[in-house]
Each structure stands twice: as C-alpha cells, then as structure tokens.
Amino acid sequence: MRKRVAWVIVVLVVWAAAAYLLIPGLTKLYFRHHFDGGPRITHTADGHPGDPINIAIEGSEEELVRAMQAAGWHPADPITFDTSMRIAVDSVVRKPDDQAPVSNLFLFGRKQDLAYELPVGNSPRQRHHVRFWRWDKLEDGRPVWFGSATFDERVGLSHANAQVTHHIGPDVDAERDLIMSGLKNAGWTEDEYFVEGFHKHPEGRNGGGDLWRTDGRLGAVVLKQDATEAK
C-alpha cells in the first residue's frame, strides 16, 4: 500500500513539473521564433496562440462597464489563490459563481484590461465569457476595445501543456453575436456593423488545443455616449 501511494506521489510530482515548468518554458521559446499571431489572435503567457479577437466596441470604459452589466454580464474576479480555490470547489460541487476568474490572455503585450462572464446553469464549468483590451488608437475621438468572446464548455487538461483549464466551444461567432444582441436589447447600441474579412483563416486552435471556427467577420458596436439614453 505504501509503495502504491509513493508511486502516485511521484507521478503527480512529475506531471506538475512537466505541465507547469518544463512544457511552458519550451513552448515559450518555440513560439517566440515561429509564431506571429498579429492583432487578430491573443496569446497565452507562455507564447501559445490564444483565442481569436471577434468583437470591437467603441466607447469609454465607463460606458462599456455599464453596458455589459446592463446586458446581464458579470465582471470576472482577478486571479488570486482564494478565487482559484473557489472556482475549483464550485466546479466540483456545482455551485454558481457569477464572478469566477478567467485566465489571462495577452494582446498588445499585456493581459486583458476587463473581463466579463455570463453564467450557464449552476456551475462555472460552463459560461460565456469575454476579455477586452483597450486599443492605443481612437475611433471618432473615442476609445476602442478589442474583445475575445468564447464559450467555456467544460473543465479539463490542456492539450498543449496538460495544465487544468477550461475548454472552449468552436463557434466563436455565436459568442460575438450574443454580445452584440445583448447590448442592443439593453438599449446601449448606437450603431453596429461587421468588418468583413477580418480573419483570413476560418479556423485555428487556442493555447489549450481547442478548435475554433469563424466566418471571418469582426463584430463592431458603437455605444451610446449619453448613458441616460440606455434603458
């Protein structure tokens, strides 16, 4: 019995060292020289290609925050030891967690500025979520926020490095459309349109190895400037 326990401990230690130290270091070195996702693809901290950009919103930070909350989305908590333990426990016992943290992805050389989620069911195992990065340029004198919206289908091990992660569904266009329709129904949309051919490749895989597909269009939303106009 003691020998079996010892072998289990050894296996867990080897797995943890490979998943969280060895593999991330090697992939970071590889993708630094062989991958350039450009502004249309996010990246993980270790250099993997991340989730695709599929929505852009024009408006101030205050307008974006109020609009997303009006559409029923919840701000995600930052990643800390406490929030990480909370989402792990809530996922196991199937307890709702409307503000569960999301992992960091990077665009413009930094992690997301804002993150929101829309819960599904009674567990953070499944949820709609979106990360936003503020662009360094203005459109019509207003800030622009590029977003990556995806749907978490389940919790599992990453196909790329064996770390525990959420696996996303492939239909990223549905997540883009969900946000656009939600903002419009909440009365915050001044104008909306699509940028055709934003993605030249209709599919790819993110840092967890999950497949995503798109029609190539970027959804664009112009928020109302006068918040009192929104219902």
Stockholm file with secondary structure:
# STOCKHOLM 1.0

chainA/1-231         MRKRVAWVIVVLVVWAAAAYLLIPGLTKLYFRHHFDGGPRITHTADGHPGDPINIAIEGSEEELVRAMQAAGWHPADPITFDTSMRIAVDSVVRKPDDQAPVSNLFLFGRKQDLAYELPVGNSPRQRHHVRFWRWDKLEDGRPVWFGSATFDERVGLSHANAQVTHHIGPDVDAERDLIMSGLKNAGWTEDEYFVEGFHKHPEGRNGGGDLWRTDGRLGAVVLKQDATEAK
#=GR chainA/1-231 SS CHHHHHHHHHHHHHHHHIIIIIHHHHHHHHHHHHCCCGGGEEECTTSCEEEECCEEEESCHHHHHHHHHHTTCEECCCCCHHHHHHHHHHHHHTCCCTTCCCCCCEETTEECSEEEEEECTTSTTSEEEEEEEEEEEEETTEEEEEEEEEEEEEEEECTTTCCEEEEECSBHHHHHHHHHHHHHHTTCEEEEEEETTSCSSSEEECTTCCEEECCSCEEEEEECSCGGGCC
#=GC SS_cons         CHHHHHHHHHHHHHHHHIIIIIHHHHHHHHHHHHCCCGGGEEECTTSCEEEECCEEEESCHHHHHHHHHHTTCEECCCCCHHHHHHHHHHHHHTCCCTTCCCCCCEETTEECSEEEEEECTTSTTSEEEEEEEEEEEEETTEEEEEEEEEEEEEEEECTTTCCEEEEECSBHHHHHHHHHHHHHHTTCEEEEEEETTSCSSSEEECTTCCEEECCSCEEEEEECSCGGGCC
//
